[in-house]
Every structure is written in C-alpha cells, then in structure tokens.
Amino acid sequence: MTSVTGLHHVTAIAGDPRENLEFYTGLLGLRLVKRSVNQDAPDTYHLFYADGEGRPGTDLTFFPWPRMGPGRPGIGLAMEVAFSVGEGSLGWWADRLVAANVELGGRETRFGSLALSFRDPHGLGLALIETDDPLDTAPWAQSTVPERHQLRGFHAVRLWERELDATARFLTGGLGFERTGEEGGWHRFEAGGGGASRRVELRALPGERRGAWGTGAVHHVAFRAPDEAAQAAIRRRVMSAGGHPTEFIDRFWFRSIYFKEPGGVLFEVATDGPGFTVDEDPETLGEDLILPPWLEPRRAEIEAGLSPLGGAVTAE
C-alpha cells in the first residue's frame, strides 16, 4: 500500500515576525525560502525556513500572530521539533545558543543519539540531534552557521497523546509508519525506510490537560507524498483507517489534504512538488513577498496590512 515517505514540513505559530526571522536565519542559520502570507488568513505572513534549496523534510514554517496569547502545552499537540546536525556539533551549538542568551534544556541521549533541547523566542520546543544518518539536504552558502554545523533537516517530531494505541494504529494503518522502538516512555515510528526526517515519536500522558494553539505551539505536522497519485492513494488509506481528510487543496507550491489523528493533532499530507522554485529563481528564494496567483489581485491590500519584515540575516 502507498505510504507517506517522511516529514514534509512543520508549521508553528510565532509572535513578532521580525524576531522570528532574526532567530531562524540569524541564530539558527536556516534559509528563508519563501516569504508569503497565510492563504486562509492573508493579513498575516507565512514564513518558510529550510535548507539551501528548500527541500521537503527541512522546512519549518510559521504563521506570526503577535497579538495571540501563548499556546498551552498539553495532549493533542506536537510538542517538539527536532533537527539533525552532524556528529560533534552539539558543543558548538551549546556555546552559540548560550552566547545568544538562549536557555538550554540540557543534553541527553535519545535512542542512542546525543540531543540538546531549547526553545525559540516565542516558546516553541526545539532540539538538535547529532546523527550520521544519510540526509537528502543541501547546505546554504550564505548561512550564518558554518556548513559542518548547519541544521540538516528534521530528525523527528514529538507528540503528546492521552493514550497511545489509537494514534499508533492510525500511524501504521493510515500513513504506513512502522513501530521501531521505545525508550523512556517515548514510542518511535518511522516511515519511508526510517532514518532522520522520517520519524514521529509519541508519549502517552493520560493525566495531562489538553493543549491549545497559541504562540509557540505547533499548528500542524505535514508528511510527504511523492506526487498527486500517491497522495490520492494515501487519502483513501487515511479514510479506511477512520480519518476524515479534506478534499485536495492547491497551495501552489504543493497540494495538500488535512485531517486530525485520533488524539487531536492536525496532520497534513503534502506533495513534494512543484516546489518553491516554481515562481522564484533558486538564487533569490525568500527575498520578495510572493503570493499565489489567486491572491495576486489583492497585493496592494495585503501589503498594506503587513508590518515591515526586513531582510533575512546572512553571513557577511
């Protein structure tokens, strides 16, 4: 049966968009690969950060809503986004983060790999995981981070659930994940042959309150479908597993369906293509405000409602 092939992107809610831009391009060294707006609420930005080419599996995106209150941690949310870094990089990153006054959550070992956790300025839980997994990512020459230490795409996404079994069955039956391990209460599931950018980790917390969206919270987790035919097959599989996916939605850079897993986390399945270079030159990704064709007639109105963002931070 057709299955998802890994993580496509993760979308979270941010506060001030300029603080968000400075943190992810300046401190973390990611590339702003698309500067756009939320297609369902075009009075706010939609900012996409990724590797040097904007490949699926590397893309953390944000809806900045500075007037929104903070999210409430709890079940039914993705609680942490972990990125892969090269072996021997955590010491360098710890020094860099501390120098920027980022409070570290400490180092630990997860499934045999060294991990360093922290939060972004608006409360989003992040982690860096040392790995020698083969990764399909592209370095960015203008990053503020040396190539050997650059973030190399997603490692895993961690979800809190009230109970494990229903979500586990949905991941395996609906999306084609395989259950591959358990450690310290975390249960690992992998898709597409396993490895970095193909992992979801679940923890059951039956006594925990339900989480709520707000700044610092993950809005949704998106998984990869190679093309539209595969996406249609996955949609049928999700329905057979008891899910209720939307119809296909054209996001211009990819096509999407959305649905909630049994524990309440919002999932998306997005196609790999056509990608971010369909309407921008690869060398100038993220430099200009890009709107999908159906919003282009409203450009003057949309631009007037957005706060000035400024440019991404790059190496000298």
Salt bridges, closest charged atoms under 4 A:
ASP16 OD1 - ARG18 NH2 3.55
GLU19 OE1 - HIS122 NE2 2.80
ASP40 OD2 - ARG251 NH2 3.01
GLU53 OE1 - ARG55 NE 2.92
GLU80 OE1 - ARG110 NH1 2.65
GLU108 OE2 - ARG110 NH2 3.15
ASP133 OD2 - ARG199 NH2 2.98
ASP136 OD1 - ARG55 NH1 2.51
GLU190 OE2 - ARG199 NE 3.03
GLU201 OE1 - ARG158 NE 2.58
GLU201 OE2 - ARG188 NH2 2.67
GLU228 OE1 - ARG255 NH1 3.75
GLU247 OE2 - ARG235 NH2 3.16
GLU268 OE1 - HIS9 NE2 3.10
GLU268 OE1 - HIS220 NE2 2.88
ASP272 OD2 - ARG224 NH2 2.90
ASP279 OD1 - LYS34 NZ 2.70
GLU280 OE1 - LYS34 NZ 2.70
GLU296 OE2 - ARG299 NE 2.50
GLU301 OE2 - ARG298 NH2 2.99
GLU303 OE2 - ARG299 NH1 2.90
